[in-house]
């Protein structure tokens, strides 16, 4: 059954945003605000930080610093806005200003009042696993993320590279089927993750040739297998 069809009306709609070069605003440069800033910079966003305390802004690099009290114009043109001050009334005003300008906003002191929730993330190269409880329990989301980290080790970054290379080179199916979904389950069932984790390139290639076809090598895929990752 389609998992989306099972979702109850009114549930959150998960998506992955591309923030490269997009303006995102963080109002408040305390501990929580700085965490938001780091995450946005990692995503390649153009970050504007507003805080009236010069001391709070020390050490912030690669961001547009606005060292004064917040005004509505600070969120103009933003895609995402984080209200991260310790003033609840101000955070509500920031949310209203952001929405009026067409931005999506979050208040760190009242996530349910905002437009989105930030999930607990586990990154393995280009693979991102996100866990959300809809704001109900961020601690539980983090705990589940940590459990997933035990199952999905650094070898999964290489698995993404393998899967992407097979798709790009059209090695997973005929030309009319750019990506054959039967191939990846077979590779996983054949122990690809464990072989990559062990750094056993020869065994990886034997598995690829058995499942995908003769002549499929890591060199042909443009992949350099790291030494044992476990």
CORCOR-V563724 format. One record per pair of residues at least 24 apart in sequence whose C-alpha atoms are under 10 Angstrom apart, sorted by the first residue. I is the first residue (numbers start at 0). GAP is how many residues later the second one is. Records with the same first field share a line. If there is no record, write none. Layout:
BEGIN
I->GAP ; GAP
END
This chain:
BEGIN
10->123
11->103 ; 104 ; 105 ; 120 ; 121 ; 122
12->103
13->102 ; 103 ; 105 ; 116 ; 118
15->112 ; 114
16->26
17->25 ; 26 ; 27
18->24 ; 25 ; 26 ; 27 ; 60 ; 61
19->24 ; 25 ; 26
20->24 ; 25 ; 26
21->24 ; 25 ; 55 ; 56 ; 57 ; 58
22->24 ; 25 ; 52 ; 53 ; 54 ; 55 ; 56 ; 57 ; 58
23->24 ; 25 ; 51 ; 52 ; 53 ; 54 ; 55 ; 56 ; 57 ; 58 ; 79 ; 80 ; 81
24->24 ; 25 ; 38 ; 39 ; 49 ; 50 ; 51 ; 52 ; 53 ; 54 ; 55 ; 56 ; 57 ; 58 ; 73 ; 78 ; 80
25->24 ; 25 ; 48 ; 49 ; 54 ; 55 ; 56 ; 57 ; 58 ; 59 ; 79 ; 80
26->24 ; 25 ; 39 ; 42 ; 43 ; 44 ; 47 ; 48 ; 54 ; 55 ; 56 ; 57 ; 58 ; 63 ; 64 ; 67 ; 80
27->24 ; 25 ; 28 ; 29 ; 41 ; 42 ; 54 ; 55 ; 56 ; 57 ; 58 ; 59 ; 63
28->24 ; 25 ; 26 ; 27 ; 28 ; 29 ; 31 ; 54 ; 55 ; 56
29->26 ; 27 ; 54 ; 55 ; 56
30->25 ; 53
31->50 ; 52 ; 53 ; 76 ; 77
32->49 ; 50 ; 51 ; 52 ; 75
33->26 ; 50
35->46 ; 48 ; 72 ; 82
36->26 ; 45
39->40
44->34 ; 35
45->32
46->31 ; 33 ; 34
47->26 ; 27 ; 30 ; 33
48->25 ; 33
49->24 ; 25 ; 33 ; 34 ; 35
50->33 ; 34
69->24
70->26
71->24 ; 25 ; 26 ; 28 ; 29
72->24 ; 25 ; 28
73->24
74->24 ; 25 ; 26 ; 27 ; 28 ; 30
75->24 ; 25 ; 26 ; 27
76->24 ; 25 ; 26
77->24 ; 25 ; 26 ; 27
78->24 ; 25 ; 26
79->24 ; 25 ; 26 ; 35 ; 36
80->24 ; 25 ; 26 ; 33 ; 34
81->24 ; 25 ; 26 ; 32
82->24 ; 25 ; 26 ; 27 ; 31
83->24 ; 25
84->24
109->25
110->24 ; 25
111->24
118->26
119->24 ; 25 ; 26
120->24 ; 25 ; 28
121->24 ; 26 ; 27 ; 30 ; 31
122->26 ; 29 ; 30 ; 31 ; 33 ; 34
123->25 ; 28 ; 29 ; 30 ; 31 ; 32 ; 33 ; 34 ; 35 ; 36
124->29 ; 30 ; 31 ; 32 ; 33 ; 34 ; 35 ; 36
125->30 ; 31 ; 32 ; 33 ; 34 ; 35
126->25 ; 27 ; 29 ; 30 ; 31 ; 32 ; 33 ; 34
127->29
151->41
152->40 ; 41 ; 44 ; 76 ; 77
153->39 ; 42 ; 43 ; 75 ; 76
154->37 ; 38 ; 39 ; 40 ; 41 ; 42 ; 43 ; 44 ; 70 ; 71 ; 73 ; 74 ; 75
155->36 ; 37 ; 38 ; 40 ; 41
156->36 ; 39
157->35 ; 38 ; 39 ; 65 ; 66 ; 67 ; 68
158->25 ; 28 ; 29 ; 33 ; 34 ; 37 ; 38
160->60 ; 61 ; 62 ; 63
161->30 ; 46 ; 56 ; 59 ; 60 ; 61 ; 63
162->24 ; 58
163->57
164->53 ; 55 ; 56 ; 57 ; 58
165->42 ; 46 ; 50 ; 54 ; 55
167->53
168->51 ; 52
170->41 ; 42 ; 45 ; 50
171->39 ; 40 ; 41
172->39
181->29
182->25 ; 28 ; 29
183->27 ; 28
185->24 ; 25 ; 26
186->24 ; 25
193->34 ; 35 ; 36
194->33 ; 34
195->29 ; 30 ; 31 ; 32 ; 33 ; 34
196->28 ; 29 ; 30 ; 31 ; 32 ; 33
197->27 ; 28 ; 29 ; 30 ; 31 ; 32
198->26 ; 27 ; 28 ; 29 ; 30 ; 31
199->25 ; 26 ; 27 ; 28
200->24 ; 25 ; 26 ; 27
END
